[in-house]
Amino acid sequence: MVFQICNYLIPLIVIPFLVRTLGVESFGKWMFALSFIIFIRVIVSYGFDLTASRQAAVEADDRTKLSKLLTSVTVCRLLIWVLCVFAILLLSQFFRKIDEIKDLILIGSSIVLGEAILPVWLFLGVERLGVITILRLCSRLTNLALLLVFVRGPLDTILVPVFEGILSLALGCLALTMASRTLGLRLSGLSFKEIKLQARSGAAVFVSTLSVQMYTTAHTIVLGMLIGPAAVTSYSIAEKVYSAVRGLLNPLIQAVFPVMARMHDSSREEFSRTYKSALSLILIFLLIVGALIFVCAPFIVRVVEGHFDHDTLVVMQLFASAFPFAIGGFLSPMLIVRGGDIYLMVISIASGLLGIVLAIPLAVKLGAPGAALAFLAVQIFGAIALFLTNLKLAKQKIW
């Protein structure tokens, strides 16, 4: 939670600083490049944050199995990262706008390389997040300090991914060393069978997570390809504020997930009570936060951009309206706990397709507000579908 609070506070400093220092044009280009980096991050993650964490929780006392798990997941992520870099190089040959930001994307991909070898999922599964959280927090604060000191104008845009990439790689190497020393794990021999097993176990979650990006990050790409950097800036400012606040739920969900997984197998009635309590508390939190951001949107826009922009205000208020439906972030892992991986995949694919179908015409007609409107529509659809599916599975399992 401390880490996520800092994730919330740091963007409130970084985003206004970068918008004013880099300018709307250069900031929009960086956000455009960042959207590709986020896609690479999701692909490289490949659902292991949940599936491998669940397996680590079950095998927490077996160091041999944990070592094999660490090796197979790390190797899988590195192989996927290499493929993603080749894909970016290939796309840049066919799309001029991607070629213009190719250097930003490739340098930014080093951030994902560091995350590929950073086994947060492992420390989460064995419930030892304390030290790794402190290290991640120090990395974020160091990155903030470097940006504030060295970024002085549009020509320094390249320094943004450089600093974060170096810190990410250093953190990943340090975390692997910690896993070796504190958990007694070693990178072991690897077989194709183990890679195949991990790829199969994470496939459903991967497709689901990737589909989610089709109505979040993909909207930034749509705006960058069809409209331009100014529209990307308006959309990204609101989206980053939304993501930062929405991210406050992540530590709760991550901490609850392994506990709920064990509870579901041991005591279904206790699981049901805990599920309902958590659902109610999270929904109340989201309603309050959404209302506050909606009311304070004019003030937030002026602070971040340094002036009032109507499109950014509309986008901000549309994202604020989407907060109650972010309850899907809790409902999704609960589907996995209930064994509904395939249901989650179907809902996510449907949401992703709906997001793209709505985003392109709405963005062309309305610009950044159109992309935000498409995001709101998909959030509503996803939350309702996830809630009803959880309800259906609960009845089947209990009765």
C-alpha positions as CSV (number, residue, x, y, z in Angstrom):
1,M,0.0,0.0,0.0
2,V,2.9,2.4,0.8
3,F,4.3,1.6,-2.7
4,Q,1.0,2.3,-4.4
5,I,0.5,5.6,-2.5
6,C,3.9,6.7,-3.8
7,N,2.8,5.6,-7.2
8,Y,-0.2,7.9,-6.8
9,L,1.8,10.8,-5.5
10,I,4.8,10.6,-7.9
11,P,2.7,11.0,-11.1
12,L,1.1,14.1,-9.5
13,I,4.6,15.5,-9.5
14,V,6.0,14.0,-12.7
15,I,3.1,14.6,-15.1
16,P,2.8,18.3,-14.5
17,F,6.6,18.7,-14.6
18,L,7.0,16.8,-17.9
19,V,4.0,18.5,-19.6
20,R,5.4,21.9,-18.8
21,T,9.1,21.0,-19.4
22,L,8.8,18.9,-22.5
23,G,5.8,20.7,-24.0
24,V,2.6,19.3,-25.3
25,E,4.2,17.9,-28.5
26,S,7.1,16.1,-26.9
27,F,5.1,14.9,-23.9
28,G,2.5,13.5,-26.3
29,K,5.2,11.6,-28.3
30,W,6.5,10.1,-25.0
31,M,3.0,9.0,-24.0
32,F,2.5,7.6,-27.5
33,A,5.8,5.6,-27.1
34,L,4.9,4.6,-23.6
35,S,1.7,3.0,-24.8
36,F,3.8,0.6,-26.9
37,I,6.0,-0.1,-23.9
38,I,3.0,-0.9,-21.8
39,F,1.9,-3.4,-24.4
40,I,5.3,-5.0,-24.3
41,R,5.1,-5.1,-20.5
42,V,1.7,-6.9,-20.6
43,I,2.9,-9.4,-23.2
44,V,6.1,-10.1,-21.2
45,S,4.2,-10.4,-18.0
46,Y,2.1,-13.1,-19.7
47,G,-0.2,-13.6,-16.7
48,F,2.6,-14.9,-14.5
49,D,1.8,-12.3,-11.9
50,L,-1.3,-14.3,-11.0
51,T,-0.6,-17.8,-12.2
52,A,3.0,-18.1,-11.1
53,S,2.2,-16.3,-7.8
54,R,-0.6,-18.9,-7.1
55,Q,1.8,-21.7,-7.8
56,A,4.5,-20.1,-5.6
57,A,2.0,-19.8,-2.8
58,V,1.2,-23.5,-3.0
59,E,4.8,-24.6,-3.3
60,A,6.2,-22.1,-0.8
61,D,7.9,-24.8,1.3
62,D,9.6,-26.6,-1.5
63,R,12.8,-24.9,-2.5
64,T,13.5,-27.2,-5.5
65,K,10.1,-26.6,-7.1
66,L,10.4,-22.9,-6.4
67,S,13.8,-22.8,-8.1
68,K,12.4,-24.5,-11.2
69,L,9.4,-22.2,-11.2
70,L,11.7,-19.1,-11.0
71,T,13.9,-20.4,-13.8
72,S,11.0,-21.3,-16.2
73,V,9.1,-18.0,-15.6
74,T,12.2,-15.9,-16.0
75,V,13.3,-17.6,-19.2
76,C,9.8,-17.4,-20.7
77,R,9.7,-13.7,-20.0
78,L,13.1,-13.0,-21.5
79,L,12.2,-15.0,-24.7
80,I,9.0,-13.0,-25.0
81,W,10.8,-9.7,-24.5
82,V,13.2,-10.5,-27.4
83,L,10.3,-11.3,-29.7
84,C,8.6,-8.0,-28.7
85,V,11.7,-6.0,-29.6
86,F,11.8,-7.6,-33.0
87,A,8.1,-6.9,-33.5
88,I,8.7,-3.2,-32.8
89,L,11.6,-3.1,-35.3
90,L,9.3,-4.7,-37.9
91,L,6.4,-2.4,-37.3
92,S,8.6,0.7,-37.6
93,Q,9.4,-0.3,-41.2
94,F,5.8,-0.1,-42.2
95,F,4.4,2.8,-40.1
96,R,6.0,6.2,-40.2
97,K,4.5,7.4,-36.9
98,I,6.0,4.4,-35.1
99,D,9.3,4.9,-36.8
100,E,9.4,8.5,-35.5
101,I,9.3,7.2,-31.9
102,K,11.2,4.0,-32.4
103,D,14.2,5.1,-30.3
104,L,11.9,6.0,-27.4
105,I,10.2,2.6,-27.6
106,L,13.4,0.6,-27.8
107,I,15.2,2.4,-25.0
108,G,12.0,2.2,-22.9
109,S,11.8,-1.5,-23.5
110,S,14.8,-1.8,-21.1
111,I,12.3,-0.9,-18.4
112,V,10.4,-4.1,-19.3
113,L,13.6,-6.1,-19.5
114,G,14.3,-5.2,-15.9
115,E,10.7,-6.1,-14.9
116,A,11.1,-9.5,-16.7
117,I,13.8,-10.6,-14.3
118,L,12.2,-8.9,-11.3
119,P,10.2,-11.8,-9.6
120,V,7.7,-9.7,-7.7
121,W,5.3,-12.6,-8.3
122,L,7.6,-14.9,-6.3
123,F,7.9,-12.6,-3.3
124,L,4.1,-12.2,-3.4
125,G,3.5,-15.9,-3.5
126,V,5.7,-16.6,-0.5
127,E,4.4,-13.5,1.2
128,R,7.7,-11.6,1.6
129,L,7.0,-8.4,-0.1
130,G,8.5,-6.1,2.6
131,V,12.1,-5.6,1.3
132,I,11.3,-5.8,-2.4
133,T,8.7,-3.1,-1.9
134,I,11.2,-0.8,-0.2
135,L,13.7,-1.3,-3.1
136,R,11.0,-0.6,-5.7
137,L,10.0,2.5,-3.8
138,C,13.7,3.7,-3.7
139,S,13.9,3.1,-7.4
140,R,10.8,5.2,-8.1
141,L,12.1,8.1,-5.9
142,T,15.5,8.0,-7.5
143,N,13.9,8.1,-10.9
144,L,11.9,11.1,-9.8
145,A,15.0,12.9,-8.5
146,L,16.9,12.3,-11.8
147,L,14.0,13.6,-13.9
148,L,13.7,16.8,-11.8
149,V,17.4,17.5,-12.0
150,F,18.3,16.6,-15.5
151,V,15.2,17.1,-17.7
152,R,15.2,20.7,-18.9
153,G,13.5,20.8,-22.2
154,P,12.1,18.9,-25.2
155,L,15.6,17.7,-26.2
156,D,15.8,15.8,-23.0
157,T,12.8,13.6,-23.7
158,I,15.1,10.6,-24.3
159,L,16.4,10.8,-20.8
160,V,12.9,9.8,-19.4
161,P,13.2,6.2,-20.5
162,V,17.0,6.1,-20.1
163,F,16.8,6.8,-16.3
164,E,13.9,4.4,-15.7
165,G,15.4,1.7,-17.8
166,I,18.8,1.7,-15.9
167,L,17.0,1.7,-12.5
168,S,14.7,-1.1,-13.6
169,L,17.6,-3.4,-14.7
170,A,19.5,-2.7,-11.5
171,L,16.4,-3.5,-9.4
172,G,15.8,-6.8,-11.4
173,C,19.3,-8.0,-10.9
174,L,19.2,-7.1,-7.2
175,A,15.9,-8.9,-6.7
176,L,17.3,-12.1,-8.3
177,T,20.2,-11.9,-5.9
178,M,17.8,-11.5,-3.0
179,A,15.8,-14.6,-4.1
180,S,19.0,-16.6,-4.1
181,R,20.2,-15.5,-0.7
182,T,17.1,-15.0,1.3
183,L,14.9,-17.7,-0.1
184,G,17.7,-20.2,-0.9
185,L,16.7,-20.4,-4.6
186,R,18.9,-21.1,-7.6
187,L,18.4,-20.8,-11.4
188,S,18.1,-24.5,-12.3
189,G,18.2,-26.5,-15.5
190,L,15.3,-25.9,-17.8
191,S,13.4,-28.2,-20.1
192,F,11.1,-27.4,-23.0
193,K,8.3,-29.2,-21.1
194,E,8.5,-26.8,-18.2
195,I,8.4,-23.7,-20.5
196,K,5.4,-25.2,-22.3
197,L,3.7,-25.9,-18.9
198,Q,4.1,-22.3,-17.8
199,A,3.0,-20.9,-21.1
200,R,-0.1,-23.0,-21.0
201,S,-1.0,-22.1,-17.4
202,G,-0.6,-18.4,-18.0
203,A,-2.4,-18.3,-21.4
204,A,-5.9,-17.5,-20.3
205,V,-4.8,-14.7,-17.9
206,F,-2.4,-13.4,-20.6
207,V,-5.2,-13.1,-23.2
208,S,-7.5,-11.5,-20.7
209,T,-4.9,-8.9,-19.6
210,L,-3.9,-8.2,-23.2
211,S,-7.6,-7.7,-24.1
212,V,-7.9,-5.2,-21.3
213,Q,-5.1,-3.1,-23.0
214,M,-7.3,-3.0,-26.1
215,Y,-9.7,-0.6,-24.3
216,T,-7.1,1.3,-22.2
217,T,-3.6,1.6,-23.7
218,A,-4.7,1.0,-27.3
219,H,-6.8,4.1,-27.1
220,T,-3.6,6.2,-26.8
221,I,-2.2,4.4,-29.9
222,V,-5.4,5.1,-31.8
223,L,-5.2,8.8,-30.9
224,G,-1.5,9.0,-31.8
225,M,-2.0,7.3,-35.1
226,L,-5.2,9.2,-36.1
227,I,-5.2,12.5,-34.4
228,G,-1.8,13.6,-33.0
229,P,0.3,14.4,-29.9
230,A,-2.0,17.1,-28.5
231,A,-4.9,14.6,-28.3
232,V,-2.6,12.0,-26.8
233,T,-1.6,14.5,-24.1
234,S,-5.2,15.4,-23.2
235,Y,-6.1,11.7,-22.9
236,S,-2.9,10.6,-21.2
237,I,-3.1,13.2,-18.4
238,A,-6.5,12.0,-17.3
239,E,-5.6,8.3,-17.9
240,K,-2.5,8.6,-15.8
241,V,-4.4,10.2,-12.9
242,Y,-7.0,7.5,-13.2
243,S,-4.4,4.7,-13.3
244,A,-2.5,6.1,-10.3
245,V,-5.6,6.2,-8.1
246,R,-6.9,2.9,-9.4
247,G,-3.6,1.4,-8.6
248,L,-4.2,1.9,-4.9
249,L,-6.4,-1.2,-5.2
250,N,-3.5,-3.4,-6.5
251,P,-1.8,-4.1,-3.2
252,L,-5.1,-5.0,-1.6
253,I,-5.9,-7.4,-4.5
254,Q,-2.4,-8.8,-4.6
255,A,-2.4,-9.4,-0.8
256,V,-5.9,-10.9,-0.7
257,F,-5.4,-13.1,-3.8
258,P,-3.3,-16.0,-2.3
259,V,-5.3,-15.9,0.9
260,M,-8.6,-16.1,-1.0
261,A,-7.2,-18.9,-3.2
262,R,-6.5,-21.0,-0.1
263,M,-9.7,-20.0,1.6
264,H,-11.8,-21.1,-1.4
265,D,-10.4,-24.6,-1.2
266,S,-10.6,-24.9,2.6
267,S,-13.8,-23.0,3.6
268,R,-16.2,-22.0,0.9
269,E,-18.6,-20.3,3.4
270,E,-15.8,-18.1,4.9
271,F,-14.6,-17.3,1.3
272,S,-18.2,-16.1,0.4
273,R,-18.3,-13.8,3.5
274,T,-14.9,-12.3,2.8
275,Y,-15.7,-11.8,-0.8
276,K,-18.9,-9.9,-0.1
277,S,-17.2,-7.7,2.5
278,A,-14.3,-6.9,0.3
279,L,-16.6,-6.2,-2.7
280,S,-18.7,-3.7,-0.6
281,L,-15.7,-1.9,0.8
282,I,-13.9,-1.5,-2.5
283,L,-17.0,-0.3,-4.3
284,I,-17.6,2.4,-1.6
285,F,-14.0,3.5,-1.9
286,L,-14.3,3.7,-5.7
287,L,-17.6,5.7,-5.6
288,I,-16.1,8.3,-3.2
289,V,-12.9,8.7,-5.2
290,G,-14.8,9.0,-8.5
291,A,-17.0,11.7,-7.1
292,L,-14.1,13.6,-5.7
293,I,-12.1,13.6,-8.9
294,F,-15.2,14.6,-11.0
295,V,-15.8,17.6,-8.8
296,C,-12.1,18.6,-8.6
297,A,-11.4,17.9,-12.3
298,P,-11.1,21.7,-13.3
299,F,-8.6,22.2,-10.5
300,I,-6.6,19.1,-11.5
301,V,-6.4,20.1,-15.1
302,R,-5.1,23.6,-14.3
303,V,-2.5,22.2,-11.9
304,V,-1.3,19.5,-14.4
305,E,-1.3,21.5,-17.6
306,G,-0.7,25.0,-16.2
307,H,-3.8,26.2,-18.1
308,F,-7.4,25.2,-18.6
309,D,-8.1,22.8,-21.5
310,H,-11.7,21.9,-22.2
311,D,-10.9,18.5,-23.9
312,T,-8.7,17.5,-20.9
313,L,-11.5,18.4,-18.5
314,V,-14.1,16.3,-20.3
315,V,-11.7,13.4,-20.5
316,M,-10.9,13.7,-16.8
317,Q,-14.6,13.7,-15.8
318,L,-15.4,10.7,-18.1
319,F,-12.5,8.8,-16.4
320,A,-13.9,9.9,-13.0
321,S,-17.3,8.4,-13.9
322,A,-15.6,5.1,-14.7
323,F,-14.2,4.7,-11.2
324,P,-17.1,2.7,-9.7
325,F,-16.8,0.2,-12.6
326,A,-13.2,-0.4,-11.8
327,I,-14.5,-2.9,-9.3
328,G,-13.7,-5.3,-12.2
329,G,-10.1,-5.2,-11.0
330,F,-11.3,-7.2,-7.9
331,L,-13.8,-9.3,-9.7
332,S,-11.3,-10.6,-12.3
333,P,-8.9,-12.4,-9.9
334,M,-11.9,-13.7,-8.0
335,L,-12.9,-15.5,-11.2
336,I,-9.5,-17.1,-11.3
337,V,-9.8,-18.2,-7.7
338,R,-13.2,-19.8,-8.6
339,G,-11.6,-21.6,-11.6
340,G,-13.2,-19.3,-14.2
341,D,-10.1,-18.5,-16.2
342,I,-11.9,-19.2,-19.5
343,Y,-14.9,-17.0,-18.5
344,L,-12.4,-14.2,-17.7
345,M,-10.7,-14.6,-21.1
346,V,-14.0,-14.4,-22.9
347,I,-15.2,-11.3,-21.1
348,S,-11.8,-9.6,-21.6
349,I,-11.7,-10.4,-25.3
350,A,-15.3,-9.1,-25.7
351,S,-14.3,-5.9,-23.8
352,G,-11.2,-5.4,-25.9
353,L,-13.0,-5.8,-29.2
354,L,-15.8,-3.5,-28.0
355,G,-13.2,-0.9,-27.0
356,I,-11.5,-0.9,-30.4
357,V,-14.8,-0.9,-32.3
358,L,-16.0,2.2,-30.3
359,A,-12.7,4.0,-29.9
360,I,-11.8,4.5,-33.6
361,P,-15.1,6.2,-34.8
362,L,-15.5,8.1,-31.5
363,A,-11.9,9.3,-31.6
364,V,-12.2,10.4,-35.2
365,K,-15.4,12.3,-34.4
366,L,-14.7,13.7,-30.9
367,G,-10.9,13.4,-30.4
368,A,-9.6,12.6,-26.9
369,P,-13.1,12.8,-25.3
370,G,-14.4,10.2,-27.8
371,A,-11.6,7.7,-26.7
372,A,-12.5,8.4,-23.1
373,L,-16.2,7.8,-23.8
374,A,-15.3,4.4,-25.4
375,F,-13.3,3.5,-22.2
376,L,-16.3,4.4,-20.0
377,A,-18.6,2.2,-22.0
378,V,-16.3,-0.8,-21.9
379,Q,-15.7,-0.4,-18.2
380,I,-19.5,-0.5,-17.6
381,F,-19.9,-3.6,-19.8
382,G,-16.9,-5.4,-18.2
383,A,-18.0,-4.8,-14.6
384,I,-21.5,-6.0,-15.1
385,A,-20.3,-9.1,-17.0
386,L,-17.7,-10.0,-14.3
387,F,-20.2,-9.5,-11.5
388,L,-22.8,-11.7,-13.1
389,T,-20.3,-14.4,-14.0
390,N,-18.9,-14.5,-10.4
391,L,-22.5,-14.8,-9.1
392,K,-23.2,-17.7,-11.5
393,L,-20.0,-19.6,-10.5
394,A,-20.7,-19.0,-6.8
395,K,-24.2,-20.6,-7.1
396,Q,-22.8,-23.5,-9.0
397,K,-20.0,-24.2,-6.5
398,I,-21.9,-23.7,-3.3
399,W,-25.3,-25.3,-4.2
